[in-house]
Amino acid sequence: MTEVNRKPITILMADDDEDDRLLTKEALDESRVINDLHCVEDGVELVNYLKRKGKYADASKYPWPGLILLDLNMPRKDGREALKEIKADPNLKSIPVVILTTSQQEEDMVKGYGLGAASYITKPVNFEGLVNLMKALGKYWIEFVELPNQSY
């Protein structure tokens, strides 16, 4: 098999839990997935980042994401509301969104896919599981999937 795409992508993570953000960064480093991880704390910041509003106006500091990791349960604007807004916007809807959450509710999964999520993953309970998940995500989204070069 030929290598399709090994170009690093920018991953944008929306999660209000600082520990989860730090562990994800460490897991990406540990898994040797070479990507640029940027984090926001809630759905309001996520949409502002994507629409280049406020402190996210500088595209050189806040590059266009090739993938969004989205927690569902966040303050101000939760992941469901943010996902709905992203997928309704013609400039944003092509960005793949992977829901990465502690919720194992069937209703959340069905709604997430219905709103346009590319995947729904329950957060692993330990660091080793998170490292393995980041390896798998990296392999899939970097080596196999072809993403458009797009920015808004």
C-alpha positions in Angstrom: 0.0 0.0 0.0 1.3 3.5 -0.8 1.4 6.2 1.7 -1.4 8.6 0.9 -1.0 11.4 3.3 1.6 11.9 6.1 1.3 15.6 6.3 0.6 16.7 9.9 -2.7 18.3 10.5 -3.9 20.8 13.0 -6.2 19.2 15.6 -8.6 21.5 17.4 -9.8 20.1 20.7 -12.8 21.6 22.4 -13.0 20.4 26.0 -13.6 22.3 29.3 -11.6 19.8 31.4 -8.0 21.1 31.6 -6.7 17.6 32.6 -8.3 16.0 29.6 -6.7 18.6 27.3 -3.2 18.1 28.9 -3.6 14.3 28.8 -4.6 14.4 25.2 -1.5 16.5 24.3 0.7 14.1 26.3 -1.0 11.1 24.6 -0.4 12.6 21.1 3.3 13.2 22.0 3.6 9.7 23.5 2.0 8.1 20.5 4.4 9.9 18.2 1.5 11.4 16.2 3.0 14.5 14.7 0.2 17.0 14.7 -0.3 20.5 16.0 -2.9 20.5 18.8 -4.8 23.6 19.7 -7.4 23.7 22.5 -10.4 25.7 23.4 -12.5 25.4 26.5 -16.1 25.5 25.2 -18.4 25.7 22.2 -18.3 29.5 22.2 -14.5 29.5 21.9 -14.7 26.7 19.3 -17.0 28.7 17.0 -15.0 31.9 17.5 -11.8 30.0 16.6 -13.3 28.6 13.4 -14.9 32.0 12.4 -11.6 33.9 13.3 -13.4 36.1 15.8 -11.9 38.0 18.7 -8.6 36.6 20.0 -8.6 34.0 17.3 -8.4 36.4 14.4 -4.7 35.7 13.7 -4.6 32.7 11.3 -0.9 32.3 11.8 -1.4 31.7 15.6 -4.6 29.8 15.2 -4.3 27.6 12.0 -7.2 26.0 10.2 -8.0 22.6 11.8 -8.0 19.4 9.7 -9.9 17.7 12.6 -12.0 18.7 15.6 -12.1 16.7 18.8 -15.3 17.7 20.5 -16.5 17.1 24.0 -20.2 17.2 24.5 -20.7 18.5 28.0 -19.2 22.0 28.2 -20.3 25.3 29.7 -21.8 28.3 27.7 -22.3 26.3 24.5 -22.1 22.6 24.7 -20.7 20.3 22.0 -24.1 19.5 20.5 -24.9 23.1 20.0 -21.4 23.8 18.5 -21.6 20.8 16.2 -25.0 21.9 14.9 -23.7 25.4 14.2 -20.5 24.0 12.5 -22.4 21.7 10.2 -24.9 24.4 9.3 -22.1 26.7 8.1 -21.0 26.1 4.5 -17.5 27.4 5.3 -17.1 25.0 8.3 -19.2 21.9 7.5 -16.4 20.0 5.7 -14.2 19.9 8.8 -14.4 16.4 10.3 -15.6 16.4 13.9 -14.9 13.5 16.2 -17.0 13.5 19.4 -14.7 12.5 22.2 -16.7 12.4 25.4 -17.4 10.6 28.6 -21.0 10.2 27.7 -22.1 6.6 26.8 -25.7 7.6 26.3 -27.2 6.1 23.2 -29.2 9.3 22.7 -26.0 11.4 22.6 -24.4 9.1 20.0 -27.5 9.1 17.8 -27.8 12.9 18.0 -24.1 13.4 17.4 -24.2 11.3 14.2 -27.4 13.0 13.2 -25.8 16.4 13.5 -22.9 15.3 11.2 -20.2 13.9 13.5 -17.6 11.8 11.7 -17.1 9.5 14.7 -18.3 9.1 18.3 -15.7 7.9 20.8 -16.0 7.4 24.5 -13.0 8.7 26.3 -10.7 6.0 27.6 -10.5 5.6 31.4 -6.7 5.5 31.6 -3.7 7.1 29.9 -2.6 4.0 28.1 -6.0 3.8 26.5 -5.8 7.4 25.5 -2.3 6.9 23.9 -3.7 3.9 22.0 -6.7 6.0 20.8 -4.4 8.9 19.7 -2.2 6.4 17.7 -5.3 5.0 16.0 -6.8 8.5 15.3 -3.4 9.6 14.0 -3.0 6.6 11.8 -6.5 7.0 10.4 -6.8 10.7 9.9 -3.2 11.3 8.7 -2.3 8.1 6.8 -5.6 7.0 5.3 -8.0 9.9 5.0 -7.5 12.6 2.5 -8.6 16.0 3.8 -9.1 19.0 1.7 -6.7 22.0 2.0 -9.2 24.6 3.0 -9.3 27.6 5.2 -12.0 30.2 5.8 
